[in-house]
Amino acid sequence: MQVLQAGPHKLIYLELDPELIGNVIKQAGFEAKTEDTPRALILDLTAAGRQSPLLLFDAADPANLGWFSRCQFYVEGRSGGVMQTPLTLANQRDRAGKPVPNAVRVSVAKELPSSFRLPGKQAISEQVVYALLYNLLMALMKTGVAVCGGGAVQPLAGRTEGIGPRN
């Protein structure tokens, strides 16, 4: 981890180890194609052996109340940002433009404001990012991740098509 100064702004630059990230992904049961860019690490993740869709569900649907009450990650539906983390989540799409039920794209930001804190005012470090990524992937497999609001990220589990008009 480095601290960068750009004029009046201070940034934290995370030095993520691609081998460690690969181990985290395998431990969680995913296969990955990675792209390392200067500002982010982009992971195209697939749960190849999974028969059911990943547990990415619509938080606004009353039928998903049980999942919503036990999830620990919430995705802002318009931007894909995993709330209060340096992670961003997006759907992978097939040729017809429909979301692939067992695949997602996760982006890990490498540059963060020096004031960035996780819930509980925990400071950010590479080890914390590895743990966050593992917990997010396990939540997609076992407990559920809530999509809050509509837009770019579409749910993969639960009732995914709208019934009637939405308020």
PyMOL CGO cylinders between C-alpha atoms (Angstrom):
from pymol import cmd
from pymol.cgo import CYLINDER

trace = [
    CYLINDER, 0.00, 0.00, 0.00, 1.28, 3.45, -0.91, 0.3, 1, 1, 1, 1, 1, 1,
    CYLINDER, 1.28, 3.45, -0.91, 0.04, 6.94, -0.15, 0.3, 1, 1, 1, 1, 1, 1,
    CYLINDER, 0.04, 6.94, -0.15, 0.07, 9.21, -3.20, 0.3, 1, 1, 1, 1, 1, 1,
    CYLINDER, 0.07, 9.21, -3.20, -0.10, 13.00, -3.12, 0.3, 1, 1, 1, 1, 1, 1,
    CYLINDER, -0.10, 13.00, -3.12, -1.74, 14.78, -6.06, 0.3, 1, 1, 1, 1, 1, 1,
    CYLINDER, -1.74, 14.78, -6.06, -1.86, 18.47, -5.25, 0.3, 1, 1, 1, 1, 1, 1,
    CYLINDER, -1.86, 18.47, -5.25, -4.13, 18.89, -2.23, 0.3, 1, 1, 1, 1, 1, 1,
    CYLINDER, -4.13, 18.89, -2.23, -5.47, 15.32, -2.59, 0.3, 1, 1, 1, 1, 1, 1,
    CYLINDER, -5.47, 15.32, -2.59, -4.08, 12.22, -0.91, 0.3, 1, 1, 1, 1, 1, 1,
    CYLINDER, -4.08, 12.22, -0.91, -4.83, 8.79, -2.34, 0.3, 1, 1, 1, 1, 1, 1,
    CYLINDER, -4.83, 8.79, -2.34, -4.24, 5.28, -1.06, 0.3, 1, 1, 1, 1, 1, 1,
    CYLINDER, -4.24, 5.28, -1.06, -2.85, 3.02, -3.78, 0.3, 1, 1, 1, 1, 1, 1,
    CYLINDER, -2.85, 3.02, -3.78, -3.42, -0.68, -3.11, 0.3, 1, 1, 1, 1, 1, 1,
    CYLINDER, -3.42, -0.68, -3.11, -0.80, -3.09, -4.43, 0.3, 1, 1, 1, 1, 1, 1,
    CYLINDER, -0.80, -3.09, -4.43, -2.95, -6.17, -4.96, 0.3, 1, 1, 1, 1, 1, 1,
    CYLINDER, -2.95, -6.17, -4.96, -1.23, -9.52, -5.56, 0.3, 1, 1, 1, 1, 1, 1,
    CYLINDER, -1.23, -9.52, -5.56, -2.87, -11.26, -8.56, 0.3, 1, 1, 1, 1, 1, 1,
    CYLINDER, -2.87, -11.26, -8.56, -1.76, -14.69, -7.26, 0.3, 1, 1, 1, 1, 1, 1,
    CYLINDER, -1.76, -14.69, -7.26, -3.45, -14.10, -3.89, 0.3, 1, 1, 1, 1, 1, 1,
    CYLINDER, -3.45, -14.10, -3.89, -6.58, -12.83, -5.63, 0.3, 1, 1, 1, 1, 1, 1,
    CYLINDER, -6.58, -12.83, -5.63, -6.57, -16.00, -7.77, 0.3, 1, 1, 1, 1, 1, 1,
    CYLINDER, -6.57, -16.00, -7.77, -6.34, -18.16, -4.63, 0.3, 1, 1, 1, 1, 1, 1,
    CYLINDER, -6.34, -18.16, -4.63, -9.23, -16.28, -3.00, 0.3, 1, 1, 1, 1, 1, 1,
    CYLINDER, -9.23, -16.28, -3.00, -11.36, -16.79, -6.13, 0.3, 1, 1, 1, 1, 1, 1,
    CYLINDER, -11.36, -16.79, -6.13, -10.60, -20.53, -6.28, 0.3, 1, 1, 1, 1, 1, 1,
    CYLINDER, -10.60, -20.53, -6.28, -11.33, -20.98, -2.57, 0.3, 1, 1, 1, 1, 1, 1,
    CYLINDER, -11.33, -20.98, -2.57, -14.74, -19.37, -3.09, 0.3, 1, 1, 1, 1, 1, 1,
    CYLINDER, -14.74, -19.37, -3.09, -15.54, -21.79, -5.94, 0.3, 1, 1, 1, 1, 1, 1,
    CYLINDER, -15.54, -21.79, -5.94, -15.21, -19.48, -8.93, 0.3, 1, 1, 1, 1, 1, 1,
    CYLINDER, -15.21, -19.48, -8.93, -13.16, -19.47, -12.10, 0.3, 1, 1, 1, 1, 1, 1,
    CYLINDER, -13.16, -19.47, -12.10, -11.79, -16.11, -13.21, 0.3, 1, 1, 1, 1, 1, 1,
    CYLINDER, -11.79, -16.11, -13.21, -10.41, -14.17, -16.09, 0.3, 1, 1, 1, 1, 1, 1,
    CYLINDER, -10.41, -14.17, -16.09, -8.52, -11.16, -14.72, 0.3, 1, 1, 1, 1, 1, 1,
    CYLINDER, -8.52, -11.16, -14.72, -7.47, -7.86, -16.21, 0.3, 1, 1, 1, 1, 1, 1,
    CYLINDER, -7.47, -7.86, -16.21, -5.03, -5.72, -14.25, 0.3, 1, 1, 1, 1, 1, 1,
    CYLINDER, -5.03, -5.72, -14.25, -5.38, -2.03, -15.13, 0.3, 1, 1, 1, 1, 1, 1,
    CYLINDER, -5.38, -2.03, -15.13, -3.55, 0.89, -13.46, 0.3, 1, 1, 1, 1, 1, 1,
    CYLINDER, -3.55, 0.89, -13.46, -6.63, 1.96, -11.45, 0.3, 1, 1, 1, 1, 1, 1,
    CYLINDER, -6.63, 1.96, -11.45, -8.56, -1.30, -10.93, 0.3, 1, 1, 1, 1, 1, 1,
    CYLINDER, -8.56, -1.30, -10.93, -8.39, -5.07, -11.00, 0.3, 1, 1, 1, 1, 1, 1,
    CYLINDER, -8.39, -5.07, -11.00, -11.24, -6.43, -13.14, 0.3, 1, 1, 1, 1, 1, 1,
    CYLINDER, -11.24, -6.43, -13.14, -12.42, -10.00, -12.52, 0.3, 1, 1, 1, 1, 1, 1,
    CYLINDER, -12.42, -10.00, -12.52, -14.79, -11.89, -14.83, 0.3, 1, 1, 1, 1, 1, 1,
    CYLINDER, -14.79, -11.89, -14.83, -16.04, -14.60, -12.47, 0.3, 1, 1, 1, 1, 1, 1,
    CYLINDER, -16.04, -14.60, -12.47, -17.93, -17.79, -13.32, 0.3, 1, 1, 1, 1, 1, 1,
    CYLINDER, -17.93, -17.79, -13.32, -19.29, -20.42, -10.94, 0.3, 1, 1, 1, 1, 1, 1,
    CYLINDER, -19.29, -20.42, -10.94, -18.92, -23.15, -13.56, 0.3, 1, 1, 1, 1, 1, 1,
    CYLINDER, -18.92, -23.15, -13.56, -20.24, -26.13, -11.57, 0.3, 1, 1, 1, 1, 1, 1,
    CYLINDER, -20.24, -26.13, -11.57, -23.23, -24.28, -10.14, 0.3, 1, 1, 1, 1, 1, 1,
    CYLINDER, -23.23, -24.28, -10.14, -26.68, -25.40, -11.31, 0.3, 1, 1, 1, 1, 1, 1,
    CYLINDER, -26.68, -25.40, -11.31, -28.69, -22.56, -9.74, 0.3, 1, 1, 1, 1, 1, 1,
    CYLINDER, -28.69, -22.56, -9.74, -28.15, -18.82, -10.30, 0.3, 1, 1, 1, 1, 1, 1,
    CYLINDER, -28.15, -18.82, -10.30, -25.85, -16.79, -8.08, 0.3, 1, 1, 1, 1, 1, 1,
    CYLINDER, -25.85, -16.79, -8.08, -27.70, -15.27, -5.12, 0.3, 1, 1, 1, 1, 1, 1,
    CYLINDER, -27.70, -15.27, -5.12, -27.95, -11.71, -6.41, 0.3, 1, 1, 1, 1, 1, 1,
    CYLINDER, -27.95, -11.71, -6.41, -31.51, -10.62, -5.67, 0.3, 1, 1, 1, 1, 1, 1,
    CYLINDER, -31.51, -10.62, -5.67, -33.83, -7.60, -5.80, 0.3, 1, 1, 1, 1, 1, 1,
    CYLINDER, -33.83, -7.60, -5.80, -33.97, -6.02, -2.33, 0.3, 1, 1, 1, 1, 1, 1,
    CYLINDER, -33.97, -6.02, -2.33, -37.25, -4.21, -3.12, 0.3, 1, 1, 1, 1, 1, 1,
    CYLINDER, -37.25, -4.21, -3.12, -39.22, -7.41, -3.80, 0.3, 1, 1, 1, 1, 1, 1,
    CYLINDER, -39.22, -7.41, -3.80, -41.20, -8.44, -0.68, 0.3, 1, 1, 1, 1, 1, 1,
    CYLINDER, -41.20, -8.44, -0.68, -40.75, -12.11, -1.67, 0.3, 1, 1, 1, 1, 1, 1,
    CYLINDER, -40.75, -12.11, -1.67, -37.02, -11.71, -0.97, 0.3, 1, 1, 1, 1, 1, 1,
    CYLINDER, -37.02, -11.71, -0.97, -37.45, -10.41, 2.60, 0.3, 1, 1, 1, 1, 1, 1,
    CYLINDER, -37.45, -10.41, 2.60, -35.82, -13.51, 4.14, 0.3, 1, 1, 1, 1, 1, 1,
    CYLINDER, -35.82, -13.51, 4.14, -32.69, -13.08, 2.01, 0.3, 1, 1, 1, 1, 1, 1,
    CYLINDER, -32.69, -13.08, 2.01, -32.56, -9.35, 2.59, 0.3, 1, 1, 1, 1, 1, 1,
    CYLINDER, -32.56, -9.35, 2.59, -32.55, -9.76, 6.37, 0.3, 1, 1, 1, 1, 1, 1,
    CYLINDER, -32.55, -9.76, 6.37, -29.43, -11.97, 6.36, 0.3, 1, 1, 1, 1, 1, 1,
    CYLINDER, -29.43, -11.97, 6.36, -27.28, -10.47, 3.61, 0.3, 1, 1, 1, 1, 1, 1,
    CYLINDER, -27.28, -10.47, 3.61, -24.16, -8.47, 4.43, 0.3, 1, 1, 1, 1, 1, 1,
    CYLINDER, -24.16, -8.47, 4.43, -23.54, -6.84, 1.02, 0.3, 1, 1, 1, 1, 1, 1,
    CYLINDER, -23.54, -6.84, 1.02, -25.75, -4.37, -0.82, 0.3, 1, 1, 1, 1, 1, 1,
    CYLINDER, -25.75, -4.37, -0.82, -25.17, -3.32, -4.42, 0.3, 1, 1, 1, 1, 1, 1,
    CYLINDER, -25.17, -3.32, -4.42, -26.34, 0.08, -5.65, 0.3, 1, 1, 1, 1, 1, 1,
    CYLINDER, -26.34, 0.08, -5.65, -28.33, -0.89, -8.75, 0.3, 1, 1, 1, 1, 1, 1,
    CYLINDER, -28.33, -0.89, -8.75, -27.44, 2.08, -10.97, 0.3, 1, 1, 1, 1, 1, 1,
    CYLINDER, -27.44, 2.08, -10.97, -23.67, 2.19, -10.50, 0.3, 1, 1, 1, 1, 1, 1,
    CYLINDER, -23.67, 2.19, -10.50, -22.98, -1.37, -9.34, 0.3, 1, 1, 1, 1, 1, 1,
    CYLINDER, -22.98, -1.37, -9.34, -21.01, -0.13, -6.35, 0.3, 1, 1, 1, 1, 1, 1,
    CYLINDER, -21.01, -0.13, -6.35, -20.94, -2.58, -3.45, 0.3, 1, 1, 1, 1, 1, 1,
    CYLINDER, -20.94, -2.58, -3.45, -21.88, -0.16, -0.70, 0.3, 1, 1, 1, 1, 1, 1,
    CYLINDER, -21.88, -0.16, -0.70, -19.09, 0.97, 1.65, 0.3, 1, 1, 1, 1, 1, 1,
    CYLINDER, -19.09, 0.97, 1.65, -16.41, -1.10, -0.12, 0.3, 1, 1, 1, 1, 1, 1,
    CYLINDER, -16.41, -1.10, -0.12, -13.90, -0.52, -2.95, 0.3, 1, 1, 1, 1, 1, 1,
    CYLINDER, -13.90, -0.52, -2.95, -15.73, -3.19, -5.01, 0.3, 1, 1, 1, 1, 1, 1,
    CYLINDER, -15.73, -3.19, -5.01, -18.06, -2.79, -7.98, 0.3, 1, 1, 1, 1, 1, 1,
    CYLINDER, -18.06, -2.79, -7.98, -20.29, -5.58, -9.30, 0.3, 1, 1, 1, 1, 1, 1,
    CYLINDER, -20.29, -5.58, -9.30, -21.88, -5.99, -12.74, 0.3, 1, 1, 1, 1, 1, 1,
    CYLINDER, -21.88, -5.99, -12.74, -23.76, -8.66, -14.64, 0.3, 1, 1, 1, 1, 1, 1,
    CYLINDER, -23.76, -8.66, -14.64, -22.11, -10.61, -17.41, 0.3, 1, 1, 1, 1, 1, 1,
    CYLINDER, -22.11, -10.61, -17.41, -24.38, -10.89, -20.42, 0.3, 1, 1, 1, 1, 1, 1,
    CYLINDER, -24.38, -10.89, -20.42, -24.90, -13.51, -23.12, 0.3, 1, 1, 1, 1, 1, 1,
    CYLINDER, -24.90, -13.51, -23.12, -25.16, -12.75, -26.84, 0.3, 1, 1, 1, 1, 1, 1,
    CYLINDER, -25.16, -12.75, -26.84, -28.87, -11.91, -26.51, 0.3, 1, 1, 1, 1, 1, 1,
    CYLINDER, -28.87, -11.91, -26.51, -28.10, -9.33, -23.81, 0.3, 1, 1, 1, 1, 1, 1,
    CYLINDER, -28.10, -9.33, -23.81, -29.59, -11.33, -20.94, 0.3, 1, 1, 1, 1, 1, 1,
    CYLINDER, -29.59, -11.33, -20.94, -27.66, -11.69, -17.66, 0.3, 1, 1, 1, 1, 1, 1,
    CYLINDER, -27.66, -11.69, -17.66, -25.70, -14.95, -17.32, 0.3, 1, 1, 1, 1, 1, 1,
    CYLINDER, -25.70, -14.95, -17.32, -27.09, -16.57, -14.13, 0.3, 1, 1, 1, 1, 1, 1,
    CYLINDER, -27.09, -16.57, -14.13, -23.79, -18.04, -12.87, 0.3, 1, 1, 1, 1, 1, 1,
    CYLINDER, -23.79, -18.04, -12.87, -21.37, -15.22, -13.76, 0.3, 1, 1, 1, 1, 1, 1,
    CYLINDER, -21.37, -15.22, -13.76, -20.60, -11.68, -12.61, 0.3, 1, 1, 1, 1, 1, 1,
    CYLINDER, -20.60, -11.68, -12.61, -17.89, -9.07, -13.14, 0.3, 1, 1, 1, 1, 1, 1,
    CYLINDER, -17.89, -9.07, -13.14, -16.22, -7.60, -10.08, 0.3, 1, 1, 1, 1, 1, 1,
    CYLINDER, -16.22, -7.60, -10.08, -13.92, -4.59, -10.19, 0.3, 1, 1, 1, 1, 1, 1,
    CYLINDER, -13.92, -4.59, -10.19, -11.57, -3.83, -7.28, 0.3, 1, 1, 1, 1, 1, 1,
    CYLINDER, -11.57, -3.83, -7.28, -10.49, -0.18, -7.08, 0.3, 1, 1, 1, 1, 1, 1,
    CYLINDER, -10.49, -0.18, -7.08, -6.78, 0.32, -6.47, 0.3, 1, 1, 1, 1, 1, 1,
    CYLINDER, -6.78, 0.32, -6.47, -6.95, 4.09, -5.87, 0.3, 1, 1, 1, 1, 1, 1,
    CYLINDER, -6.95, 4.09, -5.87, -9.00, 5.31, -2.93, 0.3, 1, 1, 1, 1, 1, 1,
    CYLINDER, -9.00, 5.31, -2.93, -9.23, 8.61, -1.05, 0.3, 1, 1, 1, 1, 1, 1,
    CYLINDER, -9.23, 8.61, -1.05, -7.02, 8.61, 2.06, 0.3, 1, 1, 1, 1, 1, 1,
    CYLINDER, -7.02, 8.61, 2.06, -10.16, 9.22, 4.12, 0.3, 1, 1, 1, 1, 1, 1,
    CYLINDER, -10.16, 9.22, 4.12, -11.79, 5.98, 2.87, 0.3, 1, 1, 1, 1, 1, 1,
    CYLINDER, -11.79, 5.98, 2.87, -13.01, 3.80, 5.73, 0.3, 1, 1, 1, 1, 1, 1,
    CYLINDER, -13.01, 3.80, 5.73, -15.01, 0.60, 5.84, 0.3, 1, 1, 1, 1, 1, 1,
    CYLINDER, -15.01, 0.60, 5.84, -18.00, 0.20, 8.18, 0.3, 1, 1, 1, 1, 1, 1,
    CYLINDER, -18.00, 0.20, 8.18, -16.86, 0.44, 11.78, 0.3, 1, 1, 1, 1, 1, 1,
    CYLINDER, -16.86, 0.44, 11.78, -14.18, 2.97, 10.71, 0.3, 1, 1, 1, 1, 1, 1,
    CYLINDER, -14.18, 2.97, 10.71, -11.84, 0.14, 9.73, 0.3, 1, 1, 1, 1, 1, 1,
    CYLINDER, -11.84, 0.14, 9.73, -8.89, 1.32, 7.63, 0.3, 1, 1, 1, 1, 1, 1,
    CYLINDER, -8.89, 1.32, 7.63, -8.32, -0.24, 4.21, 0.3, 1, 1, 1, 1, 1, 1,
    CYLINDER, -8.32, -0.24, 4.21, -5.38, -2.51, 3.35, 0.3, 1, 1, 1, 1, 1, 1,
    CYLINDER, -5.38, -2.51, 3.35, -4.65, -5.23, 0.82, 0.3, 1, 1, 1, 1, 1, 1,
    CYLINDER, -4.65, -5.23, 0.82, -5.46, -7.97, 3.37, 0.3, 1, 1, 1, 1, 1, 1,
    CYLINDER, -5.46, -7.97, 3.37, -8.81, -6.36, 4.11, 0.3, 1, 1, 1, 1, 1, 1,
    CYLINDER, -8.81, -6.36, 4.11, -9.60, -6.25, 0.37, 0.3, 1, 1, 1, 1, 1, 1,
    CYLINDER, -9.60, -6.25, 0.37, -8.78, -9.97, 0.01, 0.3, 1, 1, 1, 1, 1, 1,
    CYLINDER, -8.78, -9.97, 0.01, -11.14, -10.76, 2.91, 0.3, 1, 1, 1, 1, 1, 1,
    CYLINDER, -11.14, -10.76, 2.91, -13.87, -8.50, 1.47, 0.3, 1, 1, 1, 1, 1, 1,
    CYLINDER, -13.87, -8.50, 1.47, -13.61, -10.16, -1.93, 0.3, 1, 1, 1, 1, 1, 1,
    CYLINDER, -13.61, -10.16, -1.93, -13.80, -13.65, -0.40, 0.3, 1, 1, 1, 1, 1, 1,
    CYLINDER, -13.80, -13.65, -0.40, -16.82, -12.67, 1.73, 0.3, 1, 1, 1, 1, 1, 1,
    CYLINDER, -16.82, -12.67, 1.73, -18.61, -11.14, -1.28, 0.3, 1, 1, 1, 1, 1, 1,
    CYLINDER, -18.61, -11.14, -1.28, -18.02, -14.25, -3.39, 0.3, 1, 1, 1, 1, 1, 1,
    CYLINDER, -18.02, -14.25, -3.39, -19.21, -16.54, -0.60, 0.3, 1, 1, 1, 1, 1, 1,
    CYLINDER, -19.21, -16.54, -0.60, -22.30, -14.35, -0.19, 0.3, 1, 1, 1, 1, 1, 1,
    CYLINDER, -22.30, -14.35, -0.19, -23.05, -14.74, -3.91, 0.3, 1, 1, 1, 1, 1, 1,
    CYLINDER, -23.05, -14.74, -3.91, -22.82, -18.52, -3.48, 0.3, 1, 1, 1, 1, 1, 1,
    CYLINDER, -22.82, -18.52, -3.48, -24.51, -19.06, -0.10, 0.3, 1, 1, 1, 1, 1, 1,
    CYLINDER, -24.51, -19.06, -0.10, -26.28, -16.19, 1.69, 0.3, 1, 1, 1, 1, 1, 1,
    CYLINDER, -26.28, -16.19, 1.69, -27.25, -13.58, -0.92, 0.3, 1, 1, 1, 1, 1, 1,
    CYLINDER, -27.25, -13.58, -0.92, -26.33, -10.09, -2.09, 0.3, 1, 1, 1, 1, 1, 1,
    CYLINDER, -26.33, -10.09, -2.09, -29.07, -7.46, -2.37, 0.3, 1, 1, 1, 1, 1, 1,
    CYLINDER, -29.07, -7.46, -2.37, -29.46, -5.15, -5.38, 0.3, 1, 1, 1, 1, 1, 1,
    CYLINDER, -29.46, -5.15, -5.38, -30.90, -1.85, -4.14, 0.3, 1, 1, 1, 1, 1, 1,
    CYLINDER, -30.90, -1.85, -4.14, -32.62, 0.17, -6.83, 0.3, 1, 1, 1, 1, 1, 1,
    CYLINDER, -32.62, 0.17, -6.83, -32.98, -0.54, -10.51, 0.3, 1, 1, 1, 1, 1, 1,
    CYLINDER, -32.98, -0.54, -10.51, -30.73, 0.18, -13.39, 0.3, 1, 1, 1, 1, 1, 1,
    CYLINDER, -30.73, 0.18, -13.39, -27.54, -1.42, -14.61, 0.3, 1, 1, 1, 1, 1, 1,
    CYLINDER, -27.54, -1.42, -14.61, -27.30, -4.41, -12.24, 0.3, 1, 1, 1, 1, 1, 1,
    CYLINDER, -27.30, -4.41, -12.24, -30.07, -6.97, -12.63, 0.3, 1, 1, 1, 1, 1, 1,
    CYLINDER, -30.07, -6.97, -12.63, -30.94, -9.62, -10.03, 0.3, 1, 1, 1, 1, 1, 1,
    CYLINDER, -30.94, -9.62, -10.03, -30.11, -13.25, -10.87, 0.3, 1, 1, 1, 1, 1, 1,
    CYLINDER, -30.11, -13.25, -10.87, -32.08, -15.06, -8.15, 0.3, 1, 1, 1, 1, 1, 1,
    CYLINDER, -32.08, -15.06, -8.15, -35.56, -14.86, -6.68, 0.3, 1, 1, 1, 1, 1, 1,
    CYLINDER, -35.56, -14.86, -6.68, -38.32, -13.28, -8.70, 0.3, 1, 1, 1, 1, 1, 1,
    CYLINDER, -38.32, -13.28, -8.70, -36.31, -11.50, -11.40, 0.3, 1, 1, 1, 1, 1, 1,
    CYLINDER, -36.31, -11.50, -11.40, -39.09, -10.26, -13.66, 0.3, 1, 1, 1, 1, 1, 1,
    CYLINDER, -39.09, -10.26, -13.66, -41.37, -7.46, -12.55, 0.3, 1, 1, 1, 1, 1, 1,
    CYLINDER, -41.37, -7.46, -12.55, -45.01, -8.26, -11.85, 0.3, 1, 1, 1, 1, 1, 1,
    CYLINDER, -45.01, -8.26, -11.85, -47.27, -5.30, -12.41, 0.3, 1, 1, 1, 1, 1, 1,
    CYLINDER, -47.27, -5.30, -12.41, -46.19, -1.64, -12.26, 0.3, 1, 1, 1, 1, 1, 1,
    CYLINDER, -46.19, -1.64, -12.26, -43.48, -0.65, -9.81, 0.3, 1, 1, 1, 1, 1, 1,
    CYLINDER, -43.48, -0.65, -9.81, -44.09, 2.31, -7.53, 0.3, 1, 1, 1, 1, 1, 1,
]
cmd.load_cgo(trace, "trace")
